[in-house]
Amino acid sequence: MDDPLQSAVCARYLKALSEPDRLKIVQCLQAGPKNVSELAELLGRELVNVSHHLGVLRQAGLVQDERHGKFIVYSLHPSVLAKKKKNEHGKEMLDLGCCRLEWDGA
């Protein structure tokens, strides 16, 4: 069967994004890289919870991490950033292939 949606990849993305805090993390990272402390403060969540969510997003291929001195900085994976655009109404848009996430720009 032809699979233009790339169902396995799409399902992995959707599963990772099925938790509200993970969607919020993606929104925070669309503005640029941040460490777990910055994300926890922005979200008003415990470090351990944010760290867990980042791990899920990283395993799904939506987020990457890089060590900067004593901090690990998280950012949207380059393949996801390449899919970040604005729609015809000027809203930020993340096109995952099988679906799109849209929100008002920061």
Summary of the structure (lengths in Angstrom):
residues: 106
radius of gyration: 14.0
end to end distance: 40.4
largest distance: 47.9
contacts: 290
relative contact order: 0.19
helix: 42%
strand: 24%
